[in-house]
Amino acid sequence: MGERQLNIFSRFITKAQMVQHRFSVPSAKWNRKQGEDTVMKHVTRTILLITMTFLATASMAQVEDEPRQSLTSQGSDIARGSVGEGSTSYDEFEALKIEGTRSGKSSHSTTQKMGAAVSQAADPNFWFYDVDVQLFSDFDNDGYYFGIDLWFDADTNYAVADVFAVIYLSYEYGPWNEYAETEDFTLFGTASSDDYIVETELVSGYPTGDYDILIELFDAYDGSFLASFGPENTSELALLPLEDSTRDARSGGQTQVVVNSGGGGATGLLFLLGLLAVRMTLRPQAARPSK
């Protein structure tokens, strides 16, 4: 059993012990009403223990190929810091690629767009005017966040153009991994009112480390590549301290745990648990990482 597996299993054992201690009732204070309550609590405890054991087993079975899960809210008319406004999606991707160079394509761009830092000619009629990143949610105060608030403003020489963007993360200067795709949106020349916001909470599959972000812009009509913006263009998209919420321990000893299973039913259960874990999180003030 690897170190990562032991850590996951240890979390579940600790949580189980917390549940057991919380539901224990001294025998000296036993009465009928407390007895009925205690029975229900023990039933609840048993169900929790069985569920956590199942989830721990499923997680350890897949730890080598941990899928990436995230929640993304996006739009051109939502306020920064407002997760849930605009269009919100639950996304799952293949395990994070950490070996190799950035010249490799992601599976998304390989089949559809020939993107992800592949050598290609950009359209000079499209460009990125400005980009800004704010990170949020670091409950264990280790300096690594699981929330990414990405704002960008793309421009064009045309009066109107429908486009969409694909956004990638690179772990420790490794290959690009797609983590979000926008809906189609419209650029109005060089207007400042057509900026776009993509806010993502990394739920699982992203180990603690420094990440870079790459944004690629595509034509909404035929999917042709238009422009890109990444760490070579601005330090805003470089060396971002990130980790998923599974690896971010709350203060007070509590931990958000989201694991994955191959079965359809278990996947649905885990999605709900992950969704609940993230949505019940109170977002603190967004922080800008030091460069």
Contacts in CASP RR format, 6 or more apart in sequence:
PFRMAT RR
TARGET T0000
AUTHOR 0000-0000-0000
METHOD contacts of the structure
MODEL  1
MGERQLNIFSRFITKAQMVQHRFSVPSAKWNRKQGEDTVMKHVTRTILLI
TMTFLATASMAQVEDEPRQSLTSQGSDIARGSVGEGSTSYDEFEALKIEG
TRSGKSSHSTTQKMGAAVSQAADPNFWFYDVDVQLFSDFDNDGYYFGIDL
WFDADTNYAVADVFAVIYLSYEYGPWNEYAETEDFTLFGTASSDDYIVET
ELVSGYPTGDYDILIELFDAYDGSFLASFGPENTSELALLPLEDSTRDAR
SGGQTQVVVNSGGGGATGLLFLLGLLAVRMTLRPQAARPSK
1 9 0 8 1.000
1 60 0 8 1.000
2 63 0 8 1.000
4 63 0 8 1.000
5 59 0 8 1.000
5 60 0 8 1.000
5 63 0 8 1.000
8 56 0 8 1.000
8 59 0 8 1.000
8 60 0 8 1.000
8 63 0 8 1.000
8 257 0 8 1.000
8 259 0 8 1.000
9 56 0 8 1.000
9 60 0 8 1.000
11 255 0 8 1.000
11 257 0 8 1.000
12 52 0 8 1.000
12 53 0 8 1.000
12 55 0 8 1.000
12 56 0 8 1.000
12 257 0 8 1.000
15 52 0 8 1.000
15 255 0 8 1.000
15 257 0 8 1.000
16 48 0 8 1.000
16 49 0 8 1.000
16 52 0 8 1.000
19 45 0 8 1.000
19 48 0 8 1.000
19 49 0 8 1.000
20 45 0 8 1.000
20 49 0 8 1.000
23 38 0 8 1.000
23 41 0 8 1.000
23 42 0 8 1.000
23 44 0 8 1.000
23 45 0 8 1.000
25 34 0 8 1.000
25 35 0 8 1.000
25 37 0 8 1.000
25 38 0 8 1.000
25 41 0 8 1.000
30 38 0 8 1.000
54 266 0 8 1.000
55 257 0 8 1.000
55 259 0 8 1.000
55 261 0 8 1.000
55 270 0 8 1.000
56 259 0 8 1.000
58 259 0 8 1.000
58 260 0 8 1.000
58 261 0 8 1.000
58 262 0 8 1.000
58 266 0 8 1.000
59 259 0 8 1.000
59 260 0 8 1.000
59 261 0 8 1.000
61 261 0 8 1.000
62 259 0 8 1.000
62 260 0 8 1.000
62 261 0 8 1.000
62 262 0 8 1.000
65 94 0 8 1.000
65 95 0 8 1.000
66 95 0 8 1.000
66 96 0 8 1.000
66 204 0 8 1.000
66 205 0 8 1.000
66 260 0 8 1.000
67 92 0 8 1.000
67 93 0 8 1.000
67 94 0 8 1.000
67 95 0 8 1.000
67 204 0 8 1.000
67 205 0 8 1.000
67 260 0 8 1.000
68 92 0 8 1.000
68 93 0 8 1.000
68 94 0 8 1.000
68 95 0 8 1.000
68 96 0 8 1.000
68 177 0 8 1.000
68 179 0 8 1.000
68 202 0 8 1.000
68 204 0 8 1.000
68 205 0 8 1.000
68 206 0 8 1.000
69 90 0 8 1.000
69 91 0 8 1.000
69 92 0 8 1.000
69 203 0 8 1.000
69 204 0 8 1.000
69 205 0 8 1.000
69 244 0 8 1.000
69 258 0 8 1.000
69 260 0 8 1.000
69 271 0 8 1.000
69 274 0 8 1.000
70 90 0 8 1.000
70 91 0 8 1.000
70 179 0 8 1.000
70 180 0 8 1.000
70 200 0 8 1.000
70 201 0 8 1.000
70 202 0 8 1.000
70 203 0 8 1.000
71 83 0 8 1.000
71 88 0 8 1.000
71 89 0 8 1.000
71 90 0 8 1.000
71 91 0 8 1.000
71 200 0 8 1.000
71 201 0 8 1.000
71 203 0 8 1.000
71 275 0 8 1.000
71 278 0 8 1.000
72 88 0 8 1.000
72 89 0 8 1.000
72 91 0 8 1.000
72 180 0 8 1.000
72 198 0 8 1.000
72 199 0 8 1.000
72 200 0 8 1.000
72 201 0 8 1.000
73 82 0 8 1.000
73 83 0 8 1.000
73 84 0 8 1.000
73 85 0 8 1.000
73 86 0 8 1.000
73 87 0 8 1.000
73 88 0 8 1.000
73 198 0 8 1.000
73 199 0 8 1.000
73 200 0 8 1.000
74 86 0 8 1.000
74 87 0 8 1.000
74 88 0 8 1.000
74 89 0 8 1.000
74 180 0 8 1.000
74 182 0 8 1.000
74 183 0 8 1.000
74 196 0 8 1.000
74 197 0 8 1.000
74 198 0 8 1.000
74 199 0 8 1.000
75 86 0 8 1.000
75 87 0 8 1.000
75 182 0 8 1.000
75 183 0 8 1.000
75 185 0 8 1.000
75 196 0 8 1.000
75 197 0 8 1.000
75 198 0 8 1.000
76 185 0 8 1.000
76 194 0 8 1.000
76 195 0 8 1.000
76 196 0 8 1.000
76 197 0 8 1.000
77 86 0 8 1.000
78 85 0 8 1.000
78 86 0 8 1.000
78 197 0 8 1.000
79 85 0 8 1.000
80 134 0 8 1.000
80 149 0 8 1.000
80 151 0 8 1.000
80 197 0 8 1.000
80 199 0 8 1.000
80 286 0 8 1.000
81 136 0 8 1.000
81 149 0 8 1.000
81 199 0 8 1.000
81 283 0 8 1.000
81 286 0 8 1.000
82 199 0 8 1.000
83 199 0 8 1.000
83 201 0 8 1.000
83 283 0 8 1.000
87 183 0 8 1.000
90 271 0 8 1.000
90 275 0 8 1.000
91 179 0 8 1.000
91 180 0 8 1.000
93 177 0 8 1.000
93 178 0 8 1.000
93 179 0 8 1.000
94 107 0 8 1.000
95 205 0 8 1.000
96 171 0 8 1.000
96 177 0 8 1.000
96 205 0 8 1.000
96 206 0 8 1.000
96 207 0 8 1.000
97 174 0 8 1.000
97 175 0 8 1.000
97 177 0 8 1.000
98 171 0 8 1.000
98 172 0 8 1.000
98 174 0 8 1.000
98 175 0 8 1.000
98 207 0 8 1.000
99 174 0 8 1.000
99 175 0 8 1.000
100 174 0 8 1.000
100 175 0 8 1.000
101 174 0 8 1.000
101 175 0 8 1.000
102 117 0 8 1.000
102 170 0 8 1.000
102 173 0 8 1.000
102 174 0 8 1.000
102 175 0 8 1.000
102 176 0 8 1.000
103 117 0 8 1.000
103 118 0 8 1.000
103 119 0 8 1.000
104 116 0 8 1.000
104 117 0 8 1.000
104 118 0 8 1.000
104 175 0 8 1.000
104 176 0 8 1.000
105 114 0 8 1.000
105 115 0 8 1.000
105 116 0 8 1.000
105 118 0 8 1.000
106 115 0 8 1.000
106 116 0 8 1.000
106 168 0 8 1.000
106 175 0 8 1.000
106 176 0 8 1.000
106 177 0 8 1.000
106 178 0 8 1.000
107 178 0 8 1.000
108 116 0 8 1.000
108 166 0 8 1.000
108 178 0 8 1.000
108 181 0 8 1.000
109 115 0 8 1.000
109 116 0 8 1.000
109 118 0 8 1.000
109 166 0 8 1.000
109 178 0 8 1.000
109 216 0 8 1.000
112 223 0 8 1.000
113 166 0 8 1.000
113 216 0 8 1.000
113 218 0 8 1.000
113 223 0 8 1.000
113 225 0 8 1.000
114 120 0 8 1.000
114 225 0 8 1.000
115 166 0 8 1.000
115 216 0 8 1.000
115 225 0 8 1.000
115 228 0 8 1.000
116 166 0 8 1.000
116 168 0 8 1.000
116 176 0 8 1.000
116 178 0 8 1.000
116 214 0 8 1.000
116 216 0 8 1.000
117 176 0 8 1.000
117 214 0 8 1.000
117 228 0 8 1.000
120 225 0 8 1.000
122 225 0 8 1.000
122 226 0 8 1.000
122 227 0 8 1.000
122 228 0 8 1.000
123 224 0 8 1.000
123 225 0 8 1.000
123 226 0 8 1.000
123 227 0 8 1.000
125 156 0 8 1.000
125 157 0 8 1.000
125 158 0 8 1.000
125 226 0 8 1.000
126 154 0 8 1.000
126 155 0 8 1.000
126 156 0 8 1.000
126 157 0 8 1.000
126 161 0 8 1.000
126 163 0 8 1.000
126 187 0 8 1.000
126 217 0 8 1.000
126 226 0 8 1.000
126 227 0 8 1.000
127 154 0 8 1.000
127 155 0 8 1.000
127 156 0 8 1.000
127 227 0 8 1.000
128 152 0 8 1.000
128 153 0 8 1.000
128 154 0 8 1.000
128 155 0 8 1.000
128 215 0 8 1.000
128 217 0 8 1.000
128 227 0 8 1.000
128 229 0 8 1.000
128 233 0 8 1.000
129 153 0 8 1.000
129 154 0 8 1.000
129 155 0 8 1.000
129 190 0 8 1.000
130 152 0 8 1.000
130 153 0 8 1.000
131 150 0 8 1.000
131 151 0 8 1.000
131 152 0 8 1.000
131 153 0 8 1.000
131 215 0 8 1.000
131 229 0 8 1.000
131 230 0 8 1.000
131 233 0 8 1.000
131 234 0 8 1.000
131 236 0 8 1.000
131 237 0 8 1.000
132 150 0 8 1.000
132 151 0 8 1.000
132 152 0 8 1.000
132 236 0 8 1.000
133 148 0 8 1.000
133 149 0 8 1.000
133 150 0 8 1.000
133 151 0 8 1.000
133 213 0 8 1.000
133 236 0 8 1.000
133 237 0 8 1.000
133 240 0 8 1.000
133 288 0 8 1.000
133 289 0 8 1.000
134 149 0 8 1.000
134 151 0 8 1.000
134 286 0 8 1.000
134 287 0 8 1.000
134 288 0 8 1.000
135 145 0 8 1.000
135 147 0 8 1.000
135 148 0 8 1.000
135 149 0 8 1.000
135 240 0 8 1.000
135 241 0 8 1.000
135 242 0 8 1.000
135 286 0 8 1.000
135 287 0 8 1.000
135 288 0 8 1.000
135 289 0 8 1.000
136 145 0 8 1.000
136 147 0 8 1.000
136 149 0 8 1.000
136 283 0 8 1.000
136 284 0 8 1.000
136 285 0 8 1.000
136 286 0 8 1.000
136 287 0 8 1.000
137 145 0 8 1.000
137 146 0 8 1.000
137 147 0 8 1.000
137 201 0 8 1.000
137 245 0 8 1.000
137 248 0 8 1.000
137 281 0 8 1.000
137 283 0 8 1.000
137 284 0 8 1.000
138 144 0 8 1.000
138 145 0 8 1.000
138 146 0 8 1.000
138 248 0 8 1.000
138 284 0 8 1.000
138 287 0 8 1.000
139 248 0 8 1.000
139 249 0 8 1.000
139 250 0 8 1.000
139 251 0 8 1.000
139 281 0 8 1.000
140 248 0 8 1.000
140 249 0 8 1.000
140 250 0 8 1.000
140 251 0 8 1.000
141 251 0 8 1.000
142 208 0 8 1.000
142 248 0 8 1.000
143 241 0 8 1.000
144 208 0 8 1.000
144 209 0 8 1.000
144 241 0 8 1.000
144 242 0 8 1.000
144 243 0 8 1.000
144 247 0 8 1.000
144 248 0 8 1.000
145 240 0 8 1.000
145 241 0 8 1.000
145 242 0 8 1.000
145 243 0 8 1.000
145 248 0 8 1.000
145 287 0 8 1.000
145 289 0 8 1.000
146 201 0 8 1.000
146 202 0 8 1.000
146 203 0 8 1.000
146 206 0 8 1.000
146 242 0 8 1.000
146 243 0 8 1.000
146 244 0 8 1.000
146 245 0 8 1.000
146 247 0 8 1.000
146 248 0 8 1.000
147 199 0 8 1.000
147 200 0 8 1.000
147 201 0 8 1.000
147 202 0 8 1.000
147 242 0 8 1.000
148 198 0 8 1.000
148 199 0 8 1.000
148 200 0 8 1.000
148 201 0 8 1.000
148 202 0 8 1.000
148 213 0 8 1.000
148 240 0 8 1.000
148 242 0 8 1.000
149 197 0 8 1.000
149 199 0 8 1.000
149 286 0 8 1.000
150 167 0 8 1.000
150 197 0 8 1.000
150 198 0 8 1.000
150 199 0 8 1.000
150 200 0 8 1.000
150 213 0 8 1.000
150 215 0 8 1.000
151 195 0 8 1.000
151 196 0 8 1.000
151 197 0 8 1.000
152 165 0 8 1.000
152 195 0 8 1.000
152 196 0 8 1.000
152 215 0 8 1.000
152 229 0 8 1.000
153 192 0 8 1.000
153 194 0 8 1.000
153 195 0 8 1.000
153 196 0 8 1.000
154 163 0 8 1.000
154 165 0 8 1.000
154 187 0 8 1.000
154 194 0 8 1.000
154 196 0 8 1.000
154 217 0 8 1.000
154 227 0 8 1.000
155 187 0 8 1.000
155 189 0 8 1.000
155 190 0 8 1.000
155 191 0 8 1.000
156 187 0 8 1.000
156 189 0 8 1.000
156 190 0 8 1.000
157 189 0 8 1.000
158 187 0 8 1.000
158 189 0 8 1.000
159 188 0 8 1.000
159 189 0 8 1.000
160 186 0 8 1.000
160 187 0 8 1.000
160 188 0 8 1.000
160 189 0 8 1.000
161 186 0 8 1.000
161 187 0 8 1.000
161 189 0 8 1.000
161 219 0 8 1.000
162 184 0 8 1.000
162 185 0 8 1.000
162 186 0 8 1.000
162 187 0 8 1.000
162 219 0 8 1.000
162 220 0 8 1.000
162 221 0 8 1.000
163 184 0 8 1.000
163 185 0 8 1.000
163 186 0 8 1.000
163 187 0 8 1.000
163 217 0 8 1.000
163 218 0 8 1.000
163 219 0 8 1.000
163 220 0 8 1.000
163 226 0 8 1.000
164 181 0 8 1.000
164 182 0 8 1.000
164 183 0 8 1.000
164 184 0 8 1.000
164 185 0 8 1.000
164 217 0 8 1.000
164 218 0 8 1.000
164 220 0 8 1.000
165 181 0 8 1.000
165 182 0 8 1.000
165 196 0 8 1.000
165 198 0 8 1.000
165 215 0 8 1.000
165 216 0 8 1.000
165 217 0 8 1.000
165 218 0 8 1.000
166 178 0 8 1.000
166 180 0 8 1.000
166 181 0 8 1.000
166 182 0 8 1.000
166 215 0 8 1.000
166 216 0 8 1.000
166 218 0 8 1.000
167 178 0 8 1.000
167 179 0 8 1.000
167 180 0 8 1.000
167 181 0 8 1.000
167 182 0 8 1.000
167 198 0 8 1.000
167 213 0 8 1.000
167 214 0 8 1.000
167 215 0 8 1.000
167 216 0 8 1.000
168 176 0 8 1.000
168 177 0 8 1.000
168 178 0 8 1.000
168 179 0 8 1.000
168 213 0 8 1.000
168 214 0 8 1.000
168 215 0 8 1.000
168 216 0 8 1.000
169 176 0 8 1.000
169 177 0 8 1.000
169 179 0 8 1.000
169 206 0 8 1.000
169 211 0 8 1.000
169 212 0 8 1.000
169 213 0 8 1.000
169 242 0 8 1.000
170 176 0 8 1.000
170 177 0 8 1.000
170 211 0 8 1.000
170 212 0 8 1.000
170 213 0 8 1.000
170 214 0 8 1.000
171 177 0 8 1.000
171 206 0 8 1.000
171 207 0 8 1.000
171 209 0 8 1.000
171 210 0 8 1.000
171 211 0 8 1.000
172 209 0 8 1.000
172 210 0 8 1.000
172 211 0 8 1.000
173 212 0 8 1.000
176 214 0 8 1.000
179 200 0 8 1.000
179 202 0 8 1.000
180 198 0 8 1.000
180 200 0 8 1.000
182 196 0 8 1.000
182 198 0 8 1.000
184 220 0 8 1.000
185 194 0 8 1.000
185 196 0 8 1.000
186 194 0 8 1.000
187 194 0 8 1.000
188 194 0 8 1.000
201 245 0 8 1.000
201 278 0 8 1.000
201 281 0 8 1.000
202 242 0 8 1.000
202 243 0 8 1.000
202 244 0 8 1.000
202 245 0 8 1.000
203 244 0 8 1.000
203 245 0 8 1.000
203 246 0 8 1.000
203 258 0 8 1.000
203 274 0 8 1.000
203 277 0 8 1.000
203 278 0 8 1.000
204 244 0 8 1.000
204 245 0 8 1.000
204 246 0 8 1.000
204 258 0 8 1.000
204 259 0 8 1.000
204 260 0 8 1.000
205 244 0 8 1.000
205 246 0 8 1.000
206 242 0 8 1.000
206 243 0 8 1.000
206 244 0 8 1.000
206 247 0 8 1.000
207 243 0 8 1.000
207 244 0 8 1.000
207 247 0 8 1.000
208 242 0 8 1.000
208 243 0 8 1.000
208 247 0 8 1.000
209 241 0 8 1.000
209 242 0 8 1.000
209 243 0 8 1.000
210 239 0 8 1.000
210 240 0 8 1.000
210 241 0 8 1.000
210 242 0 8 1.000
211 239 0 8 1.000
211 240 0 8 1.000
211 241 0 8 1.000
211 242 0 8 1.000
212 230 0 8 1.000
212 231 0 8 1.000
212 237 0 8 1.000
212 238 0 8 1.000
212 239 0 8 1.000
212 240 0 8 1.000
213 230 0 8 1.000
213 231 0 8 1.000
213 237 0 8 1.000
213 240 0 8 1.000
214 228 0 8 1.000
214 229 0 8 1.000
214 230 0 8 1.000
214 231 0 8 1.000
214 237 0 8 1.000
215 228 0 8 1.000
215 229 0 8 1.000
215 230 0 8 1.000
215 237 0 8 1.000
216 225 0 8 1.000
216 227 0 8 1.000
216 228 0 8 1.000
217 225 0 8 1.000
217 226 0 8 1.000
217 227 0 8 1.000
217 228 0 8 1.000
218 224 0 8 1.000
218 225 0 8 1.000
218 226 0 8 1.000
219 226 0 8 1.000
229 237 0 8 1.000
230 237 0 8 1.000
230 238 0 8 1.000
231 237 0 8 1.000
231 238 0 8 1.000
231 239 0 8 1.000
235 291 0 8 1.000
238 291 0 8 1.000
239 289 0 8 1.000
239 291 0 8 1.000
240 289 0 8 1.000
241 289 0 8 1.000
244 258 0 8 1.000
245 256 0 8 1.000
245 258 0 8 1.000
245 277 0 8 1.000
245 278 0 8 1.000
245 281 0 8 1.000
246 256 0 8 1.000
246 257 0 8 1.000
246 258 0 8 1.000
246 259 0 8 1.000
248 256 0 8 1.000
249 255 0 8 1.000
249 256 0 8 1.000
250 256 0 8 1.000
256 274 0 8 1.000
256 277 0 8 1.000
256 278 0 8 1.000
256 281 0 8 1.000
257 273 0 8 1.000
257 277 0 8 1.000
258 270 0 8 1.000
258 273 0 8 1.000
258 274 0 8 1.000
258 277 0 8 1.000
259 270 0 8 1.000
260 267 0 8 1.000
260 270 0 8 1.000
261 267 0 8 1.000
261 269 0 8 1.000
261 270 0 8 1.000
END
